[in-house]
Amino acid sequence: PTCLLCFKMSRELTQRQSSYQLLCGAMKAVILIGGPQIGTRFRPLSLELPQPLFPIAGAPILQHHIEACAKLPEVREILLIGLYQQGREMSRFIQDMTREYSVPIRYLQEYCPLGTAGGIYHFRDQILRGNPRAFFVIHSDVCCDFPVEEMAEFHSSTSGGQGFVMLGVEVTVCLSVCLCWV
């Protein structure tokens, strides 16, 4: 409800200024969660529960990603991009995580499988809304320590905030965590 109110009032000058002050220089996190047609390796488990909500180490795998991103005080919004229908489980999860980590989380549903670059391109206006100085892109099926703080510090100190930093994860399929400065 708070996000909808801010969006509806964004035409007023004072609201635009406060939204700009809130997000300018801030970062966003983009978590790519895929869709039900992708997670076939976990069937029949994935028929009842979306793969990003599978419990890993006592919590849904997606919660580990959100927790890592929320540790950065500069992260002002977390965007989830995927093809899952936003059912009860996903909606409840997003509400719980928003409340627990005090960071707005929004789900952006793809109309068809767009792939990594396609999802980012399709929702580029949503990602860049508020003029963030950077955004993280993380695949939801990657399990690691998520050194996002170290990546942000490294990037700021070595490149002056230009370009991107990519962290590869050693697995059988090429997956990565990427920090982009805009």
N, C-alpha and C positions, 0 to 999 in steps of 0.2 A: 504493500500500500504506500509506503513512503516513497519508493521509486516512482510510482505512478503519479503521485501528487507533484513531485519535483518536475517530472516530465511535462505535466499539464501546465505548470506555472512557468515553464522555461521561457515563454515569450516575454515575460516581464523583465525589465532591465535588472532589477535587484536580484532576481532569481538567477539570471544568466551570470551575473558577476559572482555570486556566491558559488554557483556550480563551477565556474571557471577557476576560482580561487581554490576550490576543493580538489579539482583534478589536475590543474596545471602543475607540471613537474612530478606528478604522481605516476604510478605504474599500474598496469592491469595484468591479470593472468588469464590465459586462454588454455583451457583443458579440452583436448579433443577426445570425446568418449565413444566415437564410432556408433555402431547400431546393431540391431539384432541379427542382421544378415552377416555381419562380420564375425561375431562371437560363436561360430559353429563348433569350435573345439570343446566348448564347455557344455554342449547339449547332453543330456536333457536339463541340466541345472539352469542354463540360461533361458529356458522357456518360461520359467516362473519369476526369475529375478534378473534384472539387467546386469550384465557383466561388470560394469563399474561399481555395482553395489555388493559384489561378492566380498565376504569377510576375509581379510588377510591380516594376520597378527592382531586379531581382536577387533578390527574396525573395517568398514567398507574400504576397498582399495582407493576409491575416489576421495575418501576423507583424509588419507595420508597426503595426497596432492594438495588439497585445500589447506590442510594444516601447515604444510611447508610454505605455501604462498602467503598465508596469513601472518607468518612470522616476520615478513618484511613490512615495516610500518608504511612504506610508500605505496603498497598495493591497496588501491581504493575500490577495486571491483574484480570479481572473478567471473569469467564467462565460460560456460560449458557449451561446446558445440557438438551436436550429434544427431542421429537419426531415430533415436528411441522416441516412442510416443510418451508424452509426459503424463504417466499414470500416477496412481496414488503413491506408490513407493518412491518414485523419483521426486514428486512434488513435496512429500513429507521430508525426504532427505535434504532437499535444497533449503526448505524452511528451517530445519534443525541446524544445518551447518551455518546458515546466515546468522541465526541467533547465537550459536556457540562461539563463532569466531568474529562476530561483529564486523563482517565484511559483506557488502551486497553481492549476492550470487544470482546470476541470471542464466537460464537455459535457452539457447538459440537452436531451434530445431531445423535441420536441413530438410529440403523437399525431396531429395534423392541423395544417394551416396556421392559426396563431392570430393572425397580424399583430403589429405592434409592441406595442400595449397588451395584447393577449391573451397573448402570451408572458411579458411582465413580470408580469401578473396571475396567470397559471397557476403560475409559479415564484416567487411572492412570498415564500413561506416559505424557500426556498433563498437568495434574494437577501438577505433580512433576518436570516437565521441568523447568530448571533454579534453582533447589535446594531451593525452598521456605522453610522457617523455620516453616511455619504453613499455614493452609487454613481453611476458613469458609465453611460450607455447610448449605445452607438455602433453605427451600421449598418456592416456589414462591407464594403459596396461603396462607401464614401466614401473618397476619397483626398484627404488634406490634411496639414498639418503637425501636427495634433492638439495644440493648445495647452492640454493638460489641466492643466498646472501653473499657467498664467496664469489659467485659468478657476476653479480651486480657490482661488487667492489672491484673485481679484476677488470671488468669492462670499463668502468669509470676511470680507473687509474691508468689503463694502457692505451685506450683509444679515444679518450675525451668524449665518450658518449656517441661515437659514430660507428655504424656497421652493426655486427652482431657477434655473439658468443654462442658456441654450440658445445654441448656436453654429450658425448656419445656414451651409450651404455652397451657393454659387451653382452650380446645375446645372439641367438641364431637368426633373428630378423633385425634389420636396421631400424632402430628406434632412437629417438633423441629428445633432449630438452634444449630449447633454443631461447635465447634472450635477444630481442630486437629493439633497437633504439630508433625512434621515429622523429 
